[in-house]
Amino acid sequence: MEKHSQELSQDVLLKISNIDAFYGTFQALWDVSLVVKPREIVALIGSNASGKSTLINTISGVIHPAKGTIEFDGRDISTLDPFQVVTLGISQVPEGRRIFPEMTVLDNLILGSYNRQARSDREQNLKRVYEHFPILEQRKNQLAKTLSGGEQQMLVIGRGLMSDPKLMLFDEISLGLAPKVTDELYRAVREIRGKGITILLVEQNVRRSLKEADRAYIIKAGRIVLGKNVAELREEEIKQAYFGV
Amino acid sequence: MSVEVLGDLSRPIVMGVLLGGLYALIGLGLSMVFGVMKLINVAHGDLMIFSAYFAYAVMTAWGIDPILSLTMGIPLWFVLGFAIQKYVMRRAFGISMEAPLIIAFGISLILQGLAQRISAYSIGLETPYALGGISLGITSVPRAYLLSFVAALVVMLLLREFLRRSYLGKAIVAASQDRRGAELVGINTGRVYAFAFAIAMATAAVAGVFFGLTFPFYPTAGVGYLVIAFGVVIVGGLGSMLGTFIGGIVLGLTQTLSSYFLGTAWQMLFLYLIVFVVLAVRPQGIFGR
C-alpha cells in the first residue's frame, strides 16, 4: 500500500476513483473516475448540467463524494473541507467568479494567500500575478466590482495563484467574454502551466478545450463516457457524447 | 433672536451626537453579525444589558470599577460569543434559517431571567466620575455621555482598522461578501463566523458598561435598545463601520431634537419615523452598498 501510493505521487497528481456525488437527493455524479498527471492540461467536456461543475466542486471539497475516493499527491482528500483542500495545493477558479466586490483588487489577491503556507510567499506570488496580468497592478486600489468582466476573471485567476497551488481547477473562465479576452486568459493559462502548475479545466467551448488541453474527458449525465489524448479524439466521438445517438 | 435659538439648540445637538455614539456602539455588534451571518441577533440587546449586570455584580461584590471590570467582561463576552456560534448557532444554521433566530430568542429569555436574579429593580452603575456634568465650551453635558461617545469612537476605529488590515479581519469581510468565494480561497468560514460573533459580543460588553454608566437599566431593557440598534444598522447601512457610527448619531440627534421641539413624548416616535423613511427611500442605508 505504501509503495503503491509512492508510485502514485510520481506519475499521477490527482486520482479520482469511482465517485458518486449528490445534490440533496439528486445524484449528479455516477461512478466517476479520472486521473490528472503533473503538468498536464486536462479538459472536462460535456453539455450543460452534465456534472462538470459538480466534479470540480467535489474535488474542492464543497461537496463530499458519497462513494469512492479522491487522492491528491498520494493523499485521500475525499472528506476534507474547501479550506483544507486549498492548503494542500488545489485552487479553484469558480464559475461566476465569486470576487469580493466591495474590496480592492489588492485585498482580493491578498485573500488568495490566506492559508498559512502561502502567506510567507505573498509578495513573490503577487509579483507573479502582476506579471501574468499587468492590468491588475494598475487597478490594485480599485474596488473589484469596478473591473470589467475580463478583468474580474483575471483577478480570480490571480487570486487562485496566490495560494501557491500545484493544481488549478478552472470552471468556465471564458463564459460571457469576448474572444479576444478569452485568448488573453488562455495565454495566461498556458503561462501558468509553463510554471509547472497542473490544470483541470471545464470549458463550454469545445473547440477551445481541444485547442488548449493535452487530454480530455467527456462527461455525460454524470458519467465519464470517454477519456483520451486530445490528438486522438475524433469529432464523431464528441458529437455522440453531446447529442447521443 | 436667531442667536438665542442657536444657543438653546446647542445642548440638544451636542447631547444628540453623544447619545448617538452610544447607540452606534450598541449597533456595531448587531451590524457585524447581520453582515456576516445574515442573522438578526435578537439577543444582542440582552447580551449588551447583561454586561451591565455583570459589571454591577463585580462592582457590588469586589468593589471593582465598571470600566476596569471590562478587562474581565470583554474576554468573557468574546469567549461566550465564540462558543454560542461554534456550538449552538452553527448547528442551528444547518437546520434552517429560522432555527438560529429561535435560539437567539431563547438566549434573550435566559439572560433576562438571569438578570432578574441579580436585581429585578432598575439599577445603575453609579460611579463618582460618571456623575455630574462637564463643560464642552458651548454647553455642559453629563460626563457619562461624553465617556460613552469616546468609548464608541475608540471601538469603532479599532474595529475598522482590524477589518481593513488583518488577515482575519479581511476574511470576515470577504465571508460577508461571498461565502463560497471565501471558502475557495482557503478561509475556514466556520471559524471566521465564530470570531465575528465573538468580536460582536466583545463590543456588546463595552456597550453594556457604558450604557450602565449613562442610564438606569432593568432585566428587559435590552429589548428596546435592540430596536434602536436595528435602526442604527438600517440608517447607517451594512458593511461600513463609519456608516454605523453616523447612523447612531442621526438617531441620537433625531431623538434629542424632537424631544426639544415637541416634548419627550415624541422622541421615540420620530426616531422610528426616521428609520421608516430611510427604509422606504434608501433601504441599503445612507452608507450602505
Boltz contact constraints between the chains, C-beta under 6 A:
constraints:
  - contact:
      token1: [A, 82]
      token2: [B, 183]
      max_distance: 6.0
  - contact:
      token1: [A, 82]
      token2: [B, 184]
      max_distance: 6.0
  - contact:
      token1: [A, 83]
      token2: [B, 186]
      max_distance: 6.0
  - contact:
      token1: [A, 83]
      token2: [B, 187]
      max_distance: 6.0
  - contact:
      token1: [A, 83]
      token2: [B, 188]
      max_distance: 6.0
  - contact:
      token1: [A, 86]
      token2: [B, 186]
      max_distance: 6.0
  - contact:
      token1: [A, 92]
      token2: [B, 184]
      max_distance: 6.0
  - contact:
      token1: [A, 94]
      token2: [B, 184]
      max_distance: 6.0
  - contact:
      token1: [A, 98]
      token2: [B, 178]
      max_distance: 6.0
  - contact:
      token1: [A, 98]
      token2: [B, 180]
      max_distance: 6.0
  - contact:
      token1: [A, 98]
      token2: [B, 181]
      max_distance: 6.0
  - contact:
      token1: [A, 100]
      token2: [B, 174]
      max_distance: 6.0
  - contact:
      token1: [A, 100]
      token2: [B, 177]
      max_distance: 6.0
  - contact:
      token1: [A, 100]
      token2: [B, 178]
      max_distance: 6.0
  - contact:
      token1: [A, 102]
      token2: [B, 177]
      max_distance: 6.0
  - contact:
      token1: [A, 102]
      token2: [B, 289]
      max_distance: 6.0
  - contact:
      token1: [A, 107]
      token2: [B, 170]
      max_distance: 6.0
  - contact:
      token1: [A, 111]
      token2: [B, 170]
      max_distance: 6.0
  - contact:
      token1: [A, 111]
      token2: [B, 174]
      max_distance: 6.0
  - contact:
      token1: [A, 111]
      token2: [B, 185]
      max_distance: 6.0
  - contact:
      token1: [A, 112]
      token2: [B, 185]
      max_distance: 6.0
  - contact:
      token1: [A, 114]
      token2: [B, 185]
      max_distance: 6.0
  - contact:
      token1: [A, 114]
      token2: [B, 186]
      max_distance: 6.0
  - contact:
      token1: [A, 114]
      token2: [B, 187]
      max_distance: 6.0
  - contact:
      token1: [A, 115]
      token2: [B, 186]
      max_distance: 6.0
  - contact:
      token1: [A, 163]
      token2: [B, 186]
      max_distance: 6.0
